Amino acid sequence: MISEILKYTLPALIVFLTTYLTLSKMLNNERNRLKAEAVLNNQKYITPIRLQAYERMVLLMERISPQSLIMRTQRQNITNQELQSSLLKTIRSEFEHNMAHQLYISDKAWEMVRAAKEECIKFINQTALQTKPDGNSLQLCKLILENTMDRDTDPTTKAINYLKEEIRTLF
């Protein structure tokens, strides 16, 4: 009696297990294929955005470098204090304008960008302390340019080099 039941149930069980395992593997493969396809599809859209974010960060670093700031911000007949205020306002404005791009770059790259911004602010403030607040802004311009030349490493250049190196490793 038990042998009769086993005669019918054992082959049915083997067929069921074989079918289950085959279908399970097939569904897993399909799920993995769909995931890979979704990742590739996302990369098609994300990669250009990430590249643009790195470009914007390099541009930000170029725009907040002291030499570039002086060339864009200097006006005649303003005081050292007004120039200092204008330089700091420009740095903060440029930085705030590009903050959203941090989503697409690495945390380390973003930290380098933030540190470079803070260093530029600190540098301008320290240099401004060497001048009279109500003096002609040409004095501050000259000091900033001289002190920039005396520095071993410019924080914006350091950040740009890091961004370039990171982008090379990613793409």
C-alpha positions as CSV (number, residue, x, y, z in Angstrom):
1,M,0.0,0.0,0.0
2,I,2.7,2.5,0.9
3,S,4.7,1.4,-2.1
4,E,1.7,2.1,-4.3
5,I,1.4,5.6,-2.8
6,L,5.2,6.2,-3.2
7,K,5.0,5.0,-6.8
8,Y,2.7,7.9,-7.7
9,T,3.8,10.6,-5.2
10,L,7.6,10.3,-5.6
11,P,7.7,10.9,-9.3
12,A,5.2,13.7,-8.9
13,L,7.4,15.2,-6.1
14,I,10.5,15.0,-8.3
15,V,8.7,16.7,-11.2
16,F,7.4,19.4,-8.8
17,L,10.8,20.1,-7.3
18,T,12.5,20.2,-10.7
19,T,9.8,22.6,-12.1
20,Y,10.1,24.7,-8.9
21,L,13.8,25.0,-9.1
22,T,13.8,25.7,-12.8
23,L,11.2,28.4,-12.5
24,S,12.9,29.9,-9.5
25,K,16.2,30.1,-11.3
26,M,14.5,31.6,-14.4
27,L,12.7,34.2,-12.3
28,N,15.9,35.1,-10.5
29,N,17.8,35.5,-13.8
30,E,15.0,37.7,-15.2
31,R,15.0,39.9,-12.0
32,N,18.8,40.3,-12.3
33,R,18.5,41.1,-16.0
34,L,15.9,43.8,-15.3
35,K,18.0,45.3,-12.5
36,A,21.0,45.4,-14.7
37,E,18.9,47.0,-17.5
38,A,17.6,49.6,-15.0
39,V,21.1,50.4,-13.8
40,L,22.3,50.8,-17.4
41,N,19.3,53.0,-18.2
42,N,20.0,55.2,-15.2
43,Q,23.6,55.5,-16.1
44,K,22.6,56.9,-19.4
45,Y,21.0,59.8,-17.6
46,I,23.1,60.1,-14.5
47,T,26.5,60.1,-16.1
48,P,26.1,63.3,-18.0
49,I,24.7,64.9,-14.8
50,R,27.6,63.7,-12.8
51,L,30.1,65.0,-15.4
52,Q,28.4,68.3,-15.4
53,A,28.6,68.5,-11.6
54,Y,32.3,67.9,-11.7
55,E,32.6,70.6,-14.4
56,R,30.6,73.0,-12.2
57,M,32.8,72.3,-9.2
58,V,36.0,73.0,-11.2
59,L,34.4,76.1,-12.5
60,L,33.5,77.1,-9.0
61,M,37.0,76.6,-7.8
62,E,38.3,78.7,-10.7
63,R,35.8,81.5,-10.0
64,I,36.6,81.7,-6.3
65,S,40.4,81.6,-6.6
66,P,41.7,84.9,-5.3
67,Q,43.3,86.0,-8.6
68,S,40.0,85.4,-10.5
69,L,38.0,87.2,-7.8
70,I,40.2,90.2,-7.9
71,M,39.9,90.5,-11.7
72,R,36.1,90.3,-11.5
73,T,35.4,92.2,-8.3
74,Q,37.8,95.1,-8.2
75,R,36.3,98.5,-8.9
76,Q,37.9,101.9,-8.6
77,N,37.2,104.2,-5.7
78,I,36.2,101.6,-3.1
79,T,37.8,100.9,0.2
80,N,39.6,97.8,1.3
81,Q,36.7,96.9,3.6
82,E,34.2,97.3,0.7
83,L,36.4,95.1,-1.5
84,Q,36.8,92.5,1.2
85,S,33.1,92.4,1.7
86,S,32.5,92.1,-2.1
87,L,35.0,89.3,-2.4
88,L,33.4,87.3,0.5
89,K,29.9,87.9,-0.9
90,T,31.0,86.7,-4.3
91,I,32.5,83.5,-2.8
92,R,29.4,82.7,-0.8
93,S,27.1,83.5,-3.7
94,E,29.1,81.2,-6.1
95,F,29.2,78.5,-3.5
96,E,25.5,78.6,-2.8
97,H,24.7,78.6,-6.5
98,N,26.5,75.3,-6.9
99,M,25.5,73.5,-3.7
100,A,23.1,71.2,-5.3
101,H,25.9,69.6,-7.3
102,Q,27.2,67.9,-4.2
103,L,24.6,65.2,-4.8
104,Y,26.6,64.0,-7.8
105,I,30.2,64.1,-6.6
106,S,31.8,62.0,-3.9
107,D,31.8,63.1,-0.2
108,K,35.6,63.5,-0.3
109,A,35.4,65.8,-3.4
110,W,32.6,67.9,-1.8
111,E,34.7,68.2,1.4
112,M,37.7,69.4,-0.7
113,V,35.5,72.0,-2.4
114,R,34.1,73.2,1.0
115,A,37.6,73.3,2.5
116,A,38.9,75.3,-0.5
117,K,36.0,77.8,-0.1
118,E,36.7,78.2,3.6
119,E,40.4,78.6,3.0
120,C,39.8,81.3,0.4
121,I,37.6,83.2,2.9
122,K,40.2,82.8,5.6
123,F,43.0,84.0,3.3
124,I,41.1,87.1,2.2
125,N,40.2,88.0,5.8
126,Q,43.8,87.5,7.0
127,T,45.1,89.5,4.1
128,A,42.6,92.3,4.7
129,L,43.8,92.6,8.3
130,Q,47.2,93.8,6.9
131,T,45.5,96.9,5.4
132,K,43.6,99.9,6.7
133,P,39.8,99.3,6.2
134,D,39.3,102.7,4.8
135,G,42.4,102.6,2.5
136,N,42.2,102.3,-1.3
137,S,41.3,98.8,-2.5
138,L,44.3,98.6,-4.8
139,Q,46.4,98.0,-1.7
140,L,44.3,94.9,-0.8
141,C,44.3,93.7,-4.4
142,K,48.1,94.0,-4.5
143,L,48.5,92.2,-1.1
144,I,46.1,89.4,-2.1
145,L,48.0,88.8,-5.4
146,E,51.4,88.9,-3.7
147,N,50.3,86.6,-0.9
148,T,48.8,84.2,-3.4
149,M,52.1,84.0,-5.2
150,D,53.9,83.3,-2.0
151,R,51.7,80.4,-1.1
152,D,53.0,76.9,-1.8
153,T,49.7,75.4,-2.7
154,D,46.5,77.2,-3.5
155,P,43.5,75.4,-2.0
156,T,41.4,75.9,-5.1
157,T,44.1,74.3,-7.3
158,K,44.4,71.5,-4.8
159,A,40.6,70.9,-5.0
160,I,40.7,71.1,-8.8
161,N,43.5,68.5,-9.0
162,Y,41.5,66.2,-6.7
163,L,38.3,66.6,-8.8
164,K,40.3,65.9,-12.0
165,E,41.9,62.8,-10.4
166,E,38.6,61.5,-9.2
167,I,36.8,62.0,-12.5
168,R,39.6,60.1,-14.2
169,T,39.1,57.1,-11.9
170,L,35.3,57.2,-12.4
171,F,35.3,57.4,-16.2
